[in-house]
Amino acid sequence: MVPGLVLPLHIFEPRYRMMVRELLEIADEESREFGIVATKDGKSIEQSGLDALHLVGTATVLRQADETPDGRFDIVTTGSRRFRIESLDTSQPLLRAEVNWLTDIEESHTPELELLTNRAVADFVSYRAALSGQLEETVASVNDMPEDPGVVSFLLTAAVVLPTAQRQEMLSAMSPSERLTLARKFLKQETSMITTFHSIPALDLFSPEPSSN
């Protein structure tokens, strides 16, 4: 999850049903936030507590909730802002944390940053072409992508199929230029692997189905 991303979720676990009901009691929709964080491979919160989690996550705002007759929810959320976990309370079914909010370092929209953004988008177009088996020497037009470097950097963070550690590295970056530079590095690596080994990542990046909790 990254800022700006729309994410549908199917909520069925009792503790997350409780969370949705708590959020719906908040009158101000913009305050209906909950955090999404990644778990480290091979670790569980029950056994390792805070050490089981990647510390940087994304808060997401509950935008829509439809309850099914059996008490489950289909919800739509929007990523809002990033945070770093400082402490974790595991004493209740719903995890609660003390966090610090993260804000990107402001960067001027210089020609250098514009060029970096365009090159990162071009690398993504090549990556997408490789995934579909249509890699060409001439990279397709990038005119359909946003122009804002920060927006592009988070879109690439969400869109590229990467190991969790690499995705977290991008999510944790503190400026668009740092995130775009990482995106180019990872995109080139992934495109090279796809074209060399003629295989694609196992994850279905473009699946339209909503995620489950």
C-alpha positions, 0 to 999 in steps of 0.5 A, a space after each residue: 500500500 502506498 499514498 494515493 492508491 485505491 485498495 478494495 478489501 474483503 473483511 472477514 476476520 472478527 477483529 477486522 470487522 470490529 475495526 471497520 465498525 469502530 471506523 464507521 463510528 467516526 463522523 469525519 471520513 478523513 479521520 477513518 484511518 488504519 495502518 497497513 504494514 508488511 510482515 517480515 518473511 518467516 516471522 509472526 507477530 505472536 512470536 516476535 512482536 514488533 520485530 516481525 514487522 517492517 517499521 514503515 507502513 501506510 495509513 489508509 482511509 476507509 472510503 466505503 463499506 458495504 456489510 454482507 448479511 453474515 457480518 463481513 464487509 467489502 470496503 474501499 480504502 485510499 492510501 493517505 500517508 506513511 508512518 514509522 512504527 515506534 512501539 506496538 501494543 499487542 495486548 488486544 485483538 486489534 494491534 495498536 501502535 505509536 507512530 511518527 508520520 513521514 513526509 518526503 523532503 521537498 524537491 524543486 521540479 528541476 530539469 534533472 528531476 523531470 528527466 529522472 521521472 521520464 526515464 523511470 517511467 520509460 523503464 516501467 514501460 519496458 518492464 511492462 512490455 517484457 511481462 507481456 512478452 513484447 519487449 522492443 528496442 523503442 520504448 513506448 510513449 510515456 504520455 499517459 503517466 502522471 507528470 508529478 515526480 512524487 506521484 510517479 514514484 509511489 505509483 511505481 512502488 505499488 506497481 512493480 512486482 518486487 520482493 518485500 524488502 525491495 518494496 519496503 526500501 522504496 516505500 521508506 525512501 524520503 524523497 521522490 528522486 531517491 524513490 525514482 532512482 531505486 525504481 530504475 534500479 529495480 526495474 532494470 533488474 526485473 526486466 533483465 531477469 524476465 528477458 534472460 530467463 523468459 519467466 515472469 513474477 508469480 504474483 498477478 499484478 493486474 488482477 482486478 479482484 479485491 484483496 482479503 484481510 
